[in-house]
Amino acid sequence: MLADSGCALTTKKGTRRTHTQGQTVATPKGTRAQRFLLKPGDAVHIYSNSHAITFQLRHEVPTEVDLAATSFKAAVALTPSDALAIAGELLTAAAAQLTPKA
């Protein structure tokens, strides 16, 4: 599910600030930010511009839900060929699941 990143404004320094669910996060000017919400607490964020692609996984567990559970954010920088290889594999896997079995 693709989610809207909330309302955004550009500051004097050229940084785009996005307000989502009570949090304000900064995205540098010229950087595209896409957020894909998965099951509650999980999200994939993709940041890209003409020089870089960053893939970030987030898993958040509120302490009131589970005090011992771990929340995390992990990000990796991707080359264009890495991004295309991952996209291709995701398309292949999704198509196999969507194709009706005979």
TIDRENVEX-304553 format. One record per residue: residue number from 1; x, y, z of N, C-alpha, C, O in turn. Coordinates in pm, 1 decimal. Example, Ala and Ser with C-alpha at 12.3 -4.5 7.8 and 13.67 -1.06 7.14 Angstrom:
<sites>
+-----+----------+----------+----------+----------+----------+----------+----------+----------+----------+----------+----------+----------+
!   i !      n.x !      n.y !      n.z !     ca.x !     ca.y !     ca.z !      c.x !      c.y !      c.z !      o.x !      o.y !      o.z !
+-----+----------+----------+----------+----------+----------+----------+----------+----------+----------+----------+----------+----------+
!   1 !   1319.0 !   -569.0 !    780.0 !   1230.0 !   -450.0 !    780.0 !   1320.0 !   -330.0 !    780.0 !   1423.6 !   -331.9 !    846.5 !
!   2 !   1285.0 !   -225.0 !    708.0 !   1367.0 !   -106.0 !    714.0 !   1290.0 !      3.0 !    787.0 !   1340.9 !    113.8 !    803.9 !
+-----+----------+----------+----------+----------+----------+----------+----------+----------+----------+----------+----------+----------+
</sites>
This chain:
<sites>
+-----+----------+----------+----------+----------+----------+----------+----------+----------+----------+----------+----------+----------+
!   i !      n.x !      n.y !      n.z !     ca.x !     ca.y !     ca.z !      c.x !      c.y !      c.z !      o.x !      o.y !      o.z !
+-----+----------+----------+----------+----------+----------+----------+----------+----------+----------+----------+----------+----------+
!   1 !     84.1 !   -116.5 !      0.0 !      0.0 !      0.0 !      0.0 !     89.1 !    123.5 !      0.0 !    178.6 !    135.0 !     83.7 !
!   2 !     66.3 !    213.7 !    -90.7 !    143.6 !    336.0 !   -100.0 !     73.4 !    442.8 !    -18.1 !    -46.9 !    464.2 !    -32.9 !
!   3 !    148.0 !    509.3 !     67.6 !     87.3 !    610.1 !    153.4 !    138.7 !    748.3 !    117.0 !    253.5 !    764.8 !     75.8 !
!   4 !     53.1 !    845.4 !    132.8 !     91.3 !    983.7 !    110.8 !    187.5 !   1024.3 !    220.7 !    169.8 !    984.6 !    335.8 !
!   5 !    287.5 !   1101.6 !    188.1 !    387.7 !   1139.8 !    287.0 !    343.3 !   1256.6 !    373.8 !    424.4 !   1308.9 !    450.3 !
!   6 !    219.5 !   1298.9 !    365.4 !    169.2 !   1406.6 !    448.6 !    185.3 !   1540.4 !    380.7 !    209.7 !   1546.3 !    260.2 !
!   7 !    171.8 !   1648.7 !    456.8 !    186.9 !   1780.2 !    395.8 !    332.3 !   1822.8 !    405.2 !    400.1 !   1793.0 !    503.5 !
!   8 !    380.0 !   1892.0 !    303.6 !    521.9 !   1926.7 !    297.5 !    539.1 !   2074.3 !    270.2 !    453.1 !   2137.3 !    208.6 !
!   9 !    649.7 !   2129.2 !    315.8 !    685.9 !   2265.5 !    283.8 !    835.5 !   2273.3 !    266.6 !    909.0 !   2191.6 !    321.9 !
!  10 !    881.4 !   2370.6 !    190.4 !   1024.3 !   2386.9 !    167.5 !   1073.4 !   2504.2 !    251.7 !   1014.9 !   2612.5 !    248.6 !
!  11 !   1182.0 !   2481.7 !    327.4 !   1236.7 !   2584.6 !    414.1 !   1329.2 !   2676.2 !    335.3 !   1357.3 !   2650.9 !    218.2 !
!  12 !   1376.6 !   2782.7 !    399.6 !   1467.6 !   2876.9 !    334.9 !   1596.7 !   2809.2 !    288.4 !   1656.0 !   2850.4 !    188.6 !
!  13 !   1640.1 !   2706.4 !    360.0 !   1765.3 !   2638.0 !    326.8 !   1746.2 !   2535.1 !    215.1 !   1842.1 !   2468.7 !    175.8 !
!  14 !   1624.0 !   2521.2 !    163.7 !   1599.6 !   2427.1 !     55.1 !   1571.5 !   2285.6 !    102.4 !   1568.7 !   2192.3 !     22.1 !
!  15 !   1550.3 !   2269.1 !    233.3 !   1518.0 !   2137.8 !    286.2 !   1367.6 !   2121.6 !    289.5 !   1295.4 !   2209.6 !    336.4 !
!  16 !   1320.9 !   2008.9 !    239.6 !   1177.3 !   1981.6 !    238.2 !   1141.8 !   1914.5 !    369.9 !   1199.2 !   1811.3 !    404.5 !
!  17 !   1048.6 !   1971.7 !    442.7 !   1005.3 !   1913.9 !    569.6 !    868.8 !   1851.6 !    550.3 !    777.0 !   1914.9 !    498.3 !
!  18 !    856.3 !   1727.8 !    592.4 !    731.0 !   1656.2 !    580.5 !    680.0 !   1624.4 !    719.8 !    754.9 !   1576.5 !    805.0 !
!  19 !    552.5 !   1651.1 !    742.4 !    492.0 !   1625.5 !    872.7 !    402.7 !   1503.2 !    860.1 !    304.4 !   1505.4 !    786.1 !
!  20 !    436.2 !   1396.3 !    932.2 !    355.6 !   1274.9 !    929.4 !    337.5 !   1221.6 !   1070.2 !    435.1 !   1208.3 !   1144.0 !
!  21 !    218.6 !   1191.8 !   1107.7 !    184.6 !   1130.6 !   1234.9 !    258.5 !   1192.9 !   1352.8 !    314.5 !   1121.1 !   1435.7 !
!  22 !    259.1 !   1324.9 !   1360.9 !    319.5 !   1393.0 !   1473.1 !    470.0 !   1406.9 !   1465.5 !    530.7 !   1459.4 !   1558.8 !
!  23 !    532.9 !   1361.7 !   1357.1 !    677.2 !   1371.3 !   1343.9 !    710.3 !   1459.6 !   1224.7 !    638.2 !   1459.2 !   1124.9 !
!  24 !    818.8 !   1535.1 !   1234.6 !    866.9 !   1612.8 !   1122.4 !   1000.9 !   1556.1 !   1079.3 !   1093.0 !   1544.6 !   1160.2 !
!  25 !   1011.8 !   1521.2 !    953.2 !   1136.8 !   1467.1 !    901.0 !   1183.2 !   1554.0 !    785.9 !   1101.6 !   1610.8 !    713.3 !
!  26 !   1313.9 !   1564.3 !    769.3 !   1369.6 !   1647.6 !    663.4 !   1413.7 !   1561.1 !    546.4 !   1478.9 !   1458.3 !    564.7 !
!  27 !   1377.6 !   1603.4 !    427.2 !   1423.4 !   1539.7 !    304.2 !   1496.2 !   1647.2 !    225.1 !   1436.6 !   1750.3 !    194.0 !
!  28 !   1623.3 !   1626.4 !    191.5 !   1697.7 !   1729.2 !    118.2 !   1628.8 !   1767.3 !    -12.9 !   1565.9 !   1683.4 !    -77.4 !
!  29 !   1641.0 !   1892.7 !    -51.2 !   1581.6 !   1942.4 !   -175.1 !   1632.8 !   1860.2 !   -293.2 !   1751.7 !   1829.7 !   -301.8 !
!  30 !   1542.8 !   1825.2 !   -383.0 !   1580.5 !   1747.2 !   -499.1 !   1579.7 !   1596.8 !   -475.5 !   1608.0 !   1519.5 !   -567.0 !
!  31 !   1547.6 !   1554.9 !   -354.2 !   1542.4 !   1412.7 !   -322.1 !   1397.6 !   1367.8 !   -318.4 !   1313.6 !   1429.4 !   -252.7 !
!  32 !   1369.6 !   1261.0 !   -389.1 !   1235.7 !   1203.4 !   -390.5 !   1226.0 !   1104.0 !   -275.4 !   1316.1 !   1022.5 !   -255.4 !
!  33 !   1118.1 !   1110.7 !   -200.9 !   1095.7 !   1019.0 !    -89.1 !    963.6 !    946.0 !   -111.1 !    858.5 !   1008.8 !   -124.2 !
!  34 !    969.8 !    814.5 !   -115.0 !    850.4 !    731.7 !   -128.1 !    841.1 !    640.9 !     -6.5 !    939.8 !    579.6 !     34.2 !
!  35 !    722.0 !    632.8 !     50.9 !    700.5 !    547.9 !    168.0 !    592.5 !    445.0 !    134.8 !    484.7 !    479.8 !     86.6 !
!  36 !    622.4 !    320.2 !    160.8 !    527.3 !    212.5 !    140.8 !    496.5 !    153.1 !    277.7 !    582.9 !     92.0 !    340.6 !
!  37 !    373.1 !    171.5 !    323.3 !    332.7 !    115.6 !    452.0 !    292.4 !    -29.5 !    431.9 !    216.2 !    -62.1 !    340.7 !
!  38 !    343.1 !   -114.5 !    516.1 !    313.1 !   -256.8 !    509.3 !    220.0 !   -289.2 !    625.2 !    126.1 !   -213.4 !    649.5 !
!  39 !    241.3 !   -396.1 !    696.2 !    156.8 !   -422.5 !    812.0 !    188.3 !   -318.2 !    919.5 !    291.8 !   -252.1 !    911.4 !
!  40 !    101.8 !   -301.9 !   1019.4 !    124.9 !   -197.2 !   1120.3 !    265.1 !   -203.1 !   1179.6 !    310.8 !   -307.7 !   1225.7 !
!  41 !    331.0 !    -89.7 !   1177.3 !    465.7 !    -78.2 !   1232.2 !    577.5 !   -103.4 !   1133.0 !    693.5 !    -75.4 !   1163.3 !
!  42 !    545.5 !   -156.0 !   1014.4 !    647.8 !   -185.5 !    914.3 !    633.7 !    -92.6 !    794.5 !    522.8 !    -60.6 !    751.9 !
!  43 !    747.4 !    -49.9 !    740.9 !    745.0 !     38.1 !    624.5 !    875.4 !     24.4 !    547.0 !    979.7 !    -10.8 !    602.1 !
!  44 !    866.0 !     53.1 !    418.4 !    982.3 !     61.2 !    331.3 !    987.6 !    204.0 !    280.9 !    887.7 !    256.7 !    231.8 !
!  45 !   1103.7 !    267.1 !    292.8 !   1124.3 !    402.9 !    244.3 !   1230.4 !    397.9 !    134.8 !   1332.8 !    331.2 !    149.2 !
!  46 !   1204.9 !    468.6 !     26.2 !   1301.9 !    477.1 !    -81.9 !   1329.7 !    624.7 !   -107.6 !   1238.5 !    701.9 !   -137.4 !
!  47 !   1455.9 !    662.8 !    -95.7 !   1499.0 !    800.1 !   -119.5 !   1588.3 !    799.4 !   -242.9 !   1678.0 !    715.8 !   -254.5 !
!  48 !   1564.2 !    891.3 !   -334.3 !   1647.6 !    894.3 !   -454.8 !   1662.0 !   1035.7 !   -508.0 !   1574.5 !   1120.7 !   -491.4 !
!  49 !   1775.3 !   1057.6 !   -572.4 !   1799.8 !   1180.5 !   -648.3 !   1889.1 !   1141.7 !   -765.1 !   1908.2 !   1022.8 !   -790.6 !
!  50 !   1942.9 !   1236.5 !   -834.9 !   2022.8 !   1204.9 !   -953.4 !   2157.9 !   1139.8 !   -920.3 !   2228.2 !   1094.1 !  -1010.3 !
!  51 !   2194.0 !   1135.6 !   -791.3 !   2324.4 !   1081.9 !   -752.6 !   2318.5 !    958.0 !   -664.1 !   2417.6 !    885.7 !   -653.6 !
!  52 !   2204.5 !    931.8 !   -600.1 !   2200.3 !    823.6 !   -501.8 !   2061.5 !    762.0 !   -491.0 !   1960.2 !    826.0 !   -519.3 !
!  53 !   2060.0 !    635.2 !   -449.1 !   1936.8 !    563.5 !   -417.9 !   1958.6 !    498.9 !   -281.2 !   2056.4 !    426.9 !   -261.0 !
!  54 !   1868.0 !    524.5 !   -188.0 !   1877.2 !    465.6 !    -54.6 !   1749.1 !    389.7 !    -25.8 !   1639.1 !    442.1 !    -43.6 !
!  55 !   1764.3 !    267.0 !     18.4 !   1652.8 !    178.3 !     51.1 !   1654.0 !    160.0 !    202.1 !   1754.7 !    117.1 !    258.5 !
!  56 !   1542.2 !    192.1 !    268.7 !   1538.0 !    184.1 !    414.4 !   1420.7 !     97.5 !    459.1 !   1308.8 !    113.6 !    410.6 !
!  57 !   1447.0 !      6.0 !    551.4 !   1343.1 !    -74.9 !    614.4 !   1322.2 !    -24.3 !    756.0 !   1418.0 !      5.3 !    827.4 !
!  58 !   1196.3 !    -14.6 !    795.6 !   1165.8 !     28.5 !    932.1 !   1067.1 !    -68.1 !    995.8 !    971.9 !   -113.3 !    932.2 !
!  59 !   1091.7 !    -98.5 !   1121.8 !   1001.6 !   -182.2 !   1200.5 !    988.1 !   -114.6 !   1336.2 !   1086.3 !    -99.7 !   1408.9 !
!  60 !    868.0 !    -74.5 !   1369.3 !    845.2 !     -3.6 !   1495.0 !    744.5 !    -79.5 !   1579.7 !    635.9 !   -114.0 !   1533.1 !
!  61 !    781.5 !   -105.2 !   1704.5 !    692.8 !   -169.9 !   1800.0 !    680.3 !    -76.2 !   1920.3 !    778.2 !    -54.9 !   1991.8 !
!  62 !    561.7 !    -20.3 !   1943.5 !    545.1 !     66.7 !   2059.8 !    571.9 !    -10.7 !   2189.6 !    532.0 !   -126.5 !   2202.4 !
!  63 !    638.5 !     52.6 !   2284.4 !    671.1 !    -15.8 !   2410.1 !    545.6 !    -57.1 !   2485.6 !    548.7 !   -154.0 !   2561.4 !
!  64 !    435.2 !     14.6 !   2466.2 !    312.2 !    -24.0 !   2536.3 !    252.2 !   -152.3 !   2477.5 !    169.3 !   -216.8 !   2541.7 !
!  65 !    293.4 !   -189.1 !   2356.4 !    247.6 !   -313.6 !   2294.1 !    335.6 !   -430.0 !   2337.7 !    285.2 !   -536.4 !   2373.7 !
!  66 !    466.4 !   -409.9 !   2334.5 !    561.0 !   -515.3 !   2373.5 !    688.7 !   -449.2 !   2421.6 !    765.5 !   -394.7 !   2342.4 !
!  67 !    710.1 !   -454.6 !   2550.2 !    825.4 !   -388.3 !   2611.4 !    958.3 !   -448.3 !   2565.4 !   1058.2 !   -376.7 !   2557.2 !
!  68 !    961.2 !   -576.8 !   2535.7 !   1086.1 !   -644.3 !   2499.4 !   1114.0 !   -645.3 !   2349.0 !   1225.1 !   -678.3 !   2307.6 !
!  69 !   1016.4 !   -610.1 !   2268.0 !   1035.6 !   -615.1 !   2122.2 !   1131.5 !   -505.7 !   2076.4 !   1141.1 !   -399.5 !   2137.9 !
!  70 !   1201.3 !   -533.4 !   1968.3 !   1300.0 !   -440.3 !   1915.1 !   1246.4 !   -366.4 !   1793.8 !   1193.0 !   -428.0 !   1701.6 !
!  71 !   1260.5 !   -235.2 !   1793.8 !   1231.6 !   -154.1 !   1676.0 !   1363.5 !   -127.6 !   1605.5 !   1468.6 !   -124.0 !   1669.5 !
!  72 !   1358.9 !   -108.7 !   1472.7 !   1483.8 !    -81.6 !   1402.4 !   1460.1 !     -4.9 !   1274.1 !   1349.9 !     -3.4 !   1219.2 !
!  73 !   1566.0 !     58.7 !   1227.7 !   1574.6 !    120.8 !   1096.0 !   1706.2 !     73.6 !   1036.4 !   1811.0 !     81.3 !   1100.6 !
!  74 !   1700.0 !     24.9 !    913.7 !   1822.4 !    -17.4 !    845.2 !   1817.4 !     37.8 !    704.1 !   1715.5 !     26.2 !    635.9 !
!  75 !   1926.7 !     97.6 !    660.2 !   1930.5 !    157.4 !    526.9 !   2054.5 !    110.9 !    452.6 !   2160.9 !     90.7 !    511.1 !
!  76 !   2037.6 !     94.5 !    321.3 !   2150.9 !     60.9 !    235.7 !   2148.2 !    151.8 !    113.9 !   2042.1 !    184.6 !     60.9 !
!  77 !   2266.7 !    191.4 !     70.8 !   2279.8 !    268.5 !    -52.9 !   2286.8 !    168.3 !   -167.3 !   2359.9 !     69.6 !   -159.4 !
!  78 !   2211.3 !    193.5 !   -272.9 !   2206.3 !    103.4 !   -387.5 !   2264.9 !    170.2 !   -510.8 !   2247.0 !    290.1 !   -532.4 !
!  79 !   2334.5 !     91.8 !   -590.6 !   2374.4 !    140.0 !   -722.5 !   2253.0 !    122.9 !   -813.8 !   2161.3 !     48.2 !   -780.0 !
!  80 !   2250.7 !    190.1 !   -928.2 !   2138.4 !    170.3 !  -1020.4 !   2122.5 !     23.2 !  -1061.0 !   2009.9 !    -24.8 !  -1074.1 !
!  81 !   2232.7 !    -48.2 !  -1080.9 !   2220.9 !   -189.3 !  -1119.2 !   2166.5 !   -274.5 !  -1004.2 !   2091.2 !   -369.0 !  -1027.9 !
!  82 !   2204.1 !   -241.9 !   -879.4 !   2147.2 !   -311.3 !   -763.2 !   1995.9 !   -288.9 !   -757.0 !   1919.2 !   -383.0 !   -736.9 !
!  83 !   1954.2 !   -163.7 !   -774.3 !   1812.1 !   -129.7 !   -767.4 !   1732.9 !   -203.5 !   -875.3 !   1624.2 !   -254.8 !   -848.5 !
!  84 !   1786.8 !   -209.0 !   -996.4 !   1718.7 !   -280.1 !  -1105.0 !   1713.5 !   -430.3 !  -1078.1 !   1612.0 !   -493.8 !  -1106.8 !
!  85 !   1819.0 !   -487.8 !  -1024.5 !   1820.1 !   -630.9 !   -993.3 !   1717.1 !   -663.8 !   -885.3 !   1645.0 !   -762.9 !   -896.6 !
!  86 !   1709.9 !   -581.5 !   -781.3 !   1612.2 !   -602.8 !   -674.3 !   1470.5 !   -585.5 !   -728.5 !   1382.6 !   -666.1 !   -697.9 !
!  87 !   1447.3 !   -481.7 !   -808.4 !   1315.0 !   -459.6 !   -867.5 !   1274.5 !   -577.0 !   -955.2 !   1159.7 !   -621.2 !   -951.3 !
!  88 !   1367.9 !   -627.3 !  -1033.9 !   1339.5 !   -741.9 !  -1119.9 !   1302.5 !   -865.3 !  -1040.1 !   1208.7 !   -936.8 !  -1075.2 !
!  89 !   1376.1 !   -890.5 !   -932.8 !   1346.9 !  -1006.8 !   -848.7 !   1211.4 !   -993.3 !   -780.4 !   1136.8 !  -1090.7 !   -771.2 !
!  90 !   1178.8 !   -873.0 !   -732.3 !   1047.6 !   -850.7 !   -670.9 !    934.5 !   -871.5 !   -771.7 !    831.4 !   -930.2 !   -738.6 !
!  91 !    953.8 !   -823.4 !   -894.4 !    852.8 !   -844.0 !   -998.9 !    835.7 !   -992.0 !  -1030.3 !    723.0 !  -1039.1 !  -1046.0 !
!  92 !    945.6 !  -1065.9 !  -1039.8 !    939.8 !  -1208.4 !  -1067.2 !    865.4 !  -1282.4 !   -955.8 !    778.7 !  -1365.6 !   -982.7 !
!  93 !    900.0 !  -1251.6 !   -830.8 !    835.9 !  -1317.4 !   -716.8 !    687.2 !  -1283.8 !   -709.4 !    605.2 !  -1372.2 !   -684.6 !
!  94 !    651.4 !  -1157.4 !   -730.7 !    510.5 !  -1116.9 !   -724.7 !    431.1 !  -1179.8 !   -838.2 !    318.9 !  -1225.6 !   -816.8 !
!  95 !    487.8 !  -1182.8 !   -959.0 !    418.4 !  -1241.6 !  -1073.2 !    391.7 !  -1389.8 !  -1050.8 !    285.7 !  -1439.9 !  -1088.3 !
!  96 !    486.5 !  -1460.4 !   -990.0 !    469.3 !  -1603.1 !   -963.0 !    354.1 !  -1627.3 !   -864.7 !    282.4 !  -1726.7 !   -875.3 !
!  97 !    337.6 !  -1536.3 !   -770.3 !    229.5 !  -1551.2 !   -672.0 !     95.1 !  -1512.0 !   -731.1 !     -7.9 !  -1564.8 !   -689.2 !
!  98 !     93.6 !  -1420.7 !   -827.4 !    -31.4 !  -1374.8 !   -887.5 !    -79.5 !  -1463.8 !  -1001.6 !   -197.9 !  -1463.1 !  -1035.4 !
!  99 !     11.7 !  -1540.2 !  -1060.8 !    -23.9 !  -1627.2 !  -1172.3 !   -108.0 !  -1743.4 !  -1121.4 !    -66.3 !  -1813.5 !  -1029.3 !
! 100 !   -227.4 !  -1765.5 !  -1180.3 !   -310.9 !  -1877.4 !  -1135.9 !   -243.5 !  -2011.9 !  -1163.9 !   -185.8 !  -2033.6 !  -1270.5 !
! 101 !   -252.3 !  -2099.6 !  -1067.5 !   -193.7 !  -2233.3 !  -1082.2 !   -292.0 !  -2322.5 !  -1156.9 !   -412.4 !  -2317.3 !  -1131.6 !
! 102 !   -241.6 !  -2404.0 !  -1248.4 !   -328.5 !  -2492.7 !  -1327.5 !   -360.4 !  -2620.0 !  -1253.5 !   -432.2 !  -2705.4 !  -1305.6 !
+-----+----------+----------+----------+----------+----------+----------+----------+----------+----------+----------+----------+----------+
</sites>
